[in-house]
Amino acid sequence: MKKILIVDDAIFMRLTIKKMLENSNYEVVGEAANGVIGVELYKQLQPDIVTMDITMPEMTGIEALKAIKAINPKAMVVMLTALGQEGMVKEAIISGAKNYLVKPFTEERLLQVLDKLG
């Protein structure tokens, strides 16, 4: 079972993703409300995959992505973005994100993206 860390400042989004993953081959091992906590939890939990919101307080998702990739260049991070943030998505992909999802997304789409990561 793959371990997942969810990083999103919206508790509703964290709960939604967790619920989507409950009946799948993924185990949510941690949740973070911002990038600073996300990076710390990444170090502690060493999850297989991270879902990362782009827009968050204290440390953006892109800054957290870069910090995680500095810890583990092979880290698998999927960015979550609102409509209209295409420029930020490009920066995230260049910075090492494996994929991205535009909010709102379906459970089917989330699982499709995560399953492709192996």
Secondary structure, DSSP 8 states (H G I E B T S, - for coil): -EEEEEE-S-HHHHHHHHHHHTTTTEEEEEEESSHHHHHHHHHHH--SEEEEESS-SSS-HHHHHHHHHHH-TT-EEEEEE-TT-HHHHHHHHHTT--EEEESS--HHHHHHHHHHT-
